[in-house]
């Protein structure tokens, strides 16, 4: 069994901060995405994030956002409601000197309702059992650039809809993870 300290760390897999460990606090609903899932997602995305703008909604540990920055993303906006998780994100930003990270202490829905910014990649890994996926998906299209993609992690498999194509999906343990494309044409 891992020590509590080892459990509260995530490793960046690739890029300029490869193998760096990021610490995070105990917080309700905070469960870092397994390393092998993050590796699979970045394989799907093509490894290199150069020039991409990303939104890490429900940022939690910041693993997706910091990984994208490590792989040369131009900018990552991380949105986190939990004060302790937010403070940890700020500390990790300082530790990594991640000048292209914008960290917001804000509710995800409030952010989506007010932002005008658009992104190439949106990482959406909300707390489970709260209905967040169904709440946020309708608001994500306005935040996506043309040909943008949405990563969604959930406790259930997401089915395609009239507007959302599930073009990659897999499962690891109890984690279902997906890459989605949006089409406004029916």
C-alpha positions in Angstrom: 0.0 0.0 0.0 1.3 3.5 -0.9 2.0 5.9 1.8 -0.5 8.8 2.2 2.2 11.2 0.9 2.8 9.1 -2.2 -0.9 8.9 -2.8 -1.2 12.7 -2.9 1.2 13.1 -5.9 0.8 12.9 -9.6 3.7 12.6 -12.1 3.9 14.6 -15.3 4.5 12.0 -18.1 6.3 14.0 -20.8 7.6 17.3 -22.0 9.8 19.9 -20.3 8.5 18.9 -16.8 8.7 15.1 -17.4 8.8 13.0 -14.2 8.1 16.1 -12.0 5.9 15.2 -9.1 3.0 17.5 -8.2 1.5 17.3 -4.7 -2.1 17.9 -4.0 -4.3 18.0 -0.9 -7.0 15.8 0.4 -10.2 17.3 -0.8 -13.7 15.9 -1.2 -14.2 14.4 -4.7 -10.6 15.0 -5.7 -9.4 11.8 -7.4 -6.5 12.2 -9.8 -6.8 10.6 -13.2 -4.6 7.5 -13.3 -1.3 8.0 -15.1 -2.0 5.4 -17.7 -5.3 7.1 -18.6 -3.5 10.4 -19.0 -0.9 8.7 -21.2 -3.6 7.3 -23.4 -5.4 10.6 -23.7 -2.2 12.4 -24.8 -1.5 9.6 -27.3 -5.0 10.3 -28.7 -4.2 14.0 -28.8 -1.0 13.4 -30.7 1.5 13.9 -27.8 2.5 17.5 -28.9 0.4 20.3 -27.7 2.4 23.2 -29.3 0.4 26.3 -29.8 -2.8 24.8 -28.4 -5.0 26.6 -25.9 -6.6 24.4 -23.3 -9.3 24.6 -20.6 -8.9 22.3 -17.6 -12.4 22.5 -16.2 -12.7 21.0 -12.7 -8.9 21.2 -12.6 -8.5 19.3 -9.3 -4.8 18.3 -9.2 -4.0 20.1 -12.4 -2.5 17.0 -13.9 -4.1 17.6 -17.4 -3.4 21.3 -17.5 0.2 21.0 -16.3 0.8 18.0 -18.6 -0.5 20.1 -21.6 1.8 23.0 -20.6 4.7 20.6 -20.3 4.0 19.5 -23.9 4.2 23.1 -25.1 0.5 24.2 -24.9 0.4 28.0 -25.5 -2.0 28.6 -22.7 -4.0 26.6 -20.1 -6.9 28.0 -18.1 -7.6 25.9 -15.0 -10.9 26.3 -13.2 -11.3 24.9 -9.7 -14.0 25.6 -7.0 -12.4 23.9 -4.0 -10.2 26.4 -2.1 -7.7 23.8 -1.0 -7.3 22.4 -4.5 -7.1 25.9 -5.9 -4.3 26.8 -3.5 -2.4 23.7 -4.4 -2.7 24.6 -8.1 -1.3 28.0 -7.4 1.6 26.4 -5.5 2.3 24.0 -8.3 2.2 26.8 -10.9 4.8 28.7 -8.8 6.9 25.5 -8.4 7.0 24.9 -12.1 7.2 28.6 -13.0 4.2 27.9 -15.3 3.7 31.4 -16.6 1.2 30.2 -19.3 -1.2 28.8 -16.7 -4.2 30.9 -15.6 -5.7 29.5 -12.4 -9.2 30.6 -11.5 -10.9 29.9 -8.1 -14.4 29.7 -9.6 -17.4 27.4 -10.1 -17.2 25.5 -13.5 -20.7 26.5 -14.6 -20.2 30.2 -13.6 -17.0 30.2 -15.7 -18.8 28.5 -18.7 -21.7 31.0 -18.6 -19.4 34.1 -18.5 -16.4 33.2 -20.7 -16.0 34.2 -24.3 -12.7 32.4 -24.7 -12.4 29.4 -27.1 -10.1 26.5 -26.7 -8.5 23.7 -28.9 -8.8 21.2 -26.1 -11.2 21.1 -23.1 -10.4 18.6 -20.3 -13.6 17.9 -18.3 -13.1 15.6 -15.3 -15.9 16.5 -12.9 -16.6 15.0 -9.5 -18.6 11.8 -9.9 -22.2 11.2 -9.0 -23.2 14.9 -9.2 -24.6 15.1 -12.7 -21.9 17.5 -13.9 -21.3 15.9 -17.3 -25.0 16.4 -18.3 -24.9 20.0 -17.0 -21.7 21.2 -18.7 -21.8 19.4 -22.1 -24.5 21.8 -23.5 -22.3 24.8 -22.6 -19.0 23.5 -24.1 -19.6 24.1 -27.9 -19.4 27.9 -27.5 -16.0 27.4 -25.8 -14.6 25.2 -28.6 -12.5 26.4 -31.5 -13.2 24.9 -34.9 -11.9 21.3 -34.8 -11.6 21.5 -31.1 -12.0 18.4 -28.9 -13.4 17.7 -25.5 -12.0 15.1 -23.1 -14.6 13.8 -20.7 -14.0 11.4 -17.8 -17.0 9.9 -16.0 -18.2 7.0 -14.0 -20.3 5.9 -17.0 -19.8 5.5 -20.8 -21.0 8.5 -22.8 -23.2 7.7 -25.8 -23.0 9.8 -29.0 -25.8 12.3 -29.6 -27.0 14.3 -32.5 -24.2 16.8 -31.9 -21.5 15.0 -30.0 -19.4 12.3 -31.7 -17.5 10.0 -29.4 -14.5 9.3 -31.6 -12.2 7.8 -28.9 -13.2 6.0 -25.7 -11.9 3.5 -23.3 -12.2 2.2 -19.7 -9.7 1.7 -16.9 -11.2 0.2 -13.8 -14.2 2.3 -12.9 -13.1 5.2 -15.1 -14.6 5.8 -18.5 -12.8 8.3 -20.7 -13.7 9.8 -24.0 -12.7 12.3 -26.7 -15.6 14.1 -28.2 -16.1 16.2 -31.4 -19.0 18.6 -31.7 -21.0 19.2 -34.8 -23.6 21.8 -35.2 -24.9 20.1 -38.3 -27.6 17.4 -37.7 
